[in-house]
Amino acid sequence: MVKVPGGEIELRDDRIKSKWKAEIRPFLLGRYLVTTDFYYTITNESPNSFNRDLKPVVNISWYDAISFCNLLSQKAGLGKSYSINGENIVCDWESNGFRIPTEAEWQYACKAGTAGYRYGELNNIAWYNENSGGKIHEIGTKEPNPWGLHDMLGNVWEWCWDLYDEQVYGTYRIFRGGSWAEDARGCGASCRRRSHPTFCIDDLGFRLARSF
């Protein structure tokens, strides 16, 4: 995992023309997306439609990602980050266990101190619809961002912790980053998407984070 320094990030919601700033505490973030091989090794399950390999695991719901984090924490001898009571899930931000990043953490880590919509030239850093050949690719085959994080843009979308807009969308959660099937404009540090936490699709996965 990569140690991400503390700082501040400005987020925005173009839908309601809103901007806000978030303080970021230092945290750890996976250098790579969670792969199919790692996911199914930890869960002791077998994928229905994908071989175990170094491609990002997909067809994973937000709930699946949360459960995986707790299982991995347990196997690693760490405290669990999430208290799960049915659909009511609470995060213990002081836990040393695995979790998924907040959207502020994700965007801050994606930008890695850069100022633009992307941290590099898109073809060099991301698999998206114009260069992916219509398929997912192994992790780490494109250039990382300045902090050494791979595939922050493109390849697969990444689940984040946050609710999108509880008053309007209820339990919908945020995902970030674009994917192999996304057009260029969807692969940017500030692009926000959302769906129900049970949603699964073949270009949406996740990345691990930890507080410390």
N, C-alpha and C positions, 0 to 999 in steps of 0.2 A: 504494500500500500504506500501511497505518497503522502507525506506530511504537508498539509495545506496551511499556510500561515493565516493568522487572523487579519481582518480588514473590514471593508464596507463595500456594499454593492447596491446599485440602483436597479430596481425592477420596474416593469411597467405592464399594464393591462390595456392594450390598444382598444379592446372592446368597449371599455368604459372611460377611455382617455385618462387613465390614472397612473401616477408614478409614486414610488415610495422607496425608502432606503432601509437596508437591513444590515445590522452588525453581524459579522461572522467571527465566531471563536475558532481558534486553531482546531483542526480535525484531520482525520485520516480518510483518504478516498482511494478506492481500488485503481491501480494503474490501468487495469483492463476491465471490460465487462465480464460478468459471470458467464462462464461457458457451459455448454451442454454437458461436457464431461464432468466438470466440477459439480454442477447442480445435481446430476443423477448419482454421482458417487456419494455425496452427502445425504441425499434423501433415500438412497437405496431403491430408487424406482427406475423403471426403464421407459425411455421416451417412446411414444407411439409413432411418431413420424420423422424423427431425426436420429441419426447416428450419434454416438458419443464422440465428440470432436472438440476442436478449439474454436468453433463458431459460437457466437453469443446464444445463450438459451433464450428462446422466445415462446410464444403461446403461454406466457406466465402472467397470471393476474396480479394485481396489487396485493391481494390477500396471500397469494402464493409467495410473493417476494418477502412479505413480512414474516410468514411462517418459516421460510428458509433462513432468514436472519437469526431467529430465535434458535432454530435447530443447530445452526453452525456455531452460535455462541455456546450452546450447551456442550457440543462435542469438543470445543476448544477450551472448555473450563472457564468461560467468561460469564459475567452476569447477563441476563436477558434484557434487551432493550425494550421489548414490547410486552405489555400486559394485555392478553387477549380474552375477551368475554363475549363470545359470539361475534357480532359485527362491531362491538365497541372495543376499540384498540387505543391504548394510551402509550405514549413513548416516554421512557425515562432517559432524559438527556444526559444524566450524570452516569449512566451505566457505561461500562467499558466494553459492552458487547457489540455485535454487528447490527447494523441498521441500514436503511437507505437514506440518501441525503435529502435535506430540504431543498426546495427549488432555489432558494437563495444561495445555499452552499453549492448546489450544482452549477448555477450560472457563474458564480464567483470563480469556481475551480475551472470551468470551461474557458473563461476569458483569460485566466492566468496572467493578469496584469496588463493585457492588451486592451486597446480602446475601441476596436471595430466590432462589426457584427460577427466576424469570424477571426480566429487566431492565426489564419494562414490562407493560402490559395486553396480553394475548395477541392480541386482535383487531387491535390497532394495530401490533404488531411482527412478526406471523407469518401466513403462509398455512398453514392446517391443515384438517382434514377438515370443519370446520363453516363455513368461509368461503371455501374454495378453489374451490368449484364442481366438484370432482373433477378438477382439472388443475393443472399446473405454471404458475408465473407469472414474468414478467420480473423480473430482479434489481432491487433498490433501490426497490421500490414500497411497501414498508412502512417504518415509522420505524426508524432505526438505534439501536444501543445507545449508551450515553454516550461511547464512544470512536469513534463514527462507523462502526461495522461493521454492514452490512446483512445481513438474513436469517440471522443466527446461529441463530435458532430458526425452524422451519418451512421451507416451500418444498421443500428437499431435504436429506436426511441428508448428512453430510460425512465422508469417510474421514479417519482419523487414522493415525499411524505405528504405534502400539503393538499388540503381541500382547495378546489378551484374557486368556487363562490357558493358557499353553503346556502345562502338565501335564495339563489336562483337555481343551482344545480344539485343541491342536496349533498350526497356523499361522493360526488365525482372527484377524482384525484388527478393531479397534474403529471404529465410526462413531458420530457424535454429531449432535444438534440437532433431530431430528424432521423432518416433511415435510408436503407438501400432503395426503397420504393418512393422516396420523397423527392420533390423537385428542389432546385437549388434554394429557392427563397425560404423553404421550410427547414433548412439546415443552417441555423444561426443561433448564437448564444442566448438571444432574448425571445426566441420563438416558443410560444406556450401552447400546449394541447391538453385535452382533458377527456376522461371517460369514467364510467362506472368502475369501482374497484374489482368487479368480477370480470371485466373485459379482458379478453385474450386475443392476440393476433400475431401473425408471423413476422412482424417487424418491431416488436415491443419486448424489451427485456429489462435488465436492471444492473446496477453497479453497487458494490458494498461501500459503506462508510463506517467510521467509528469515532466516538468522542474520546478525548483523553485529557 
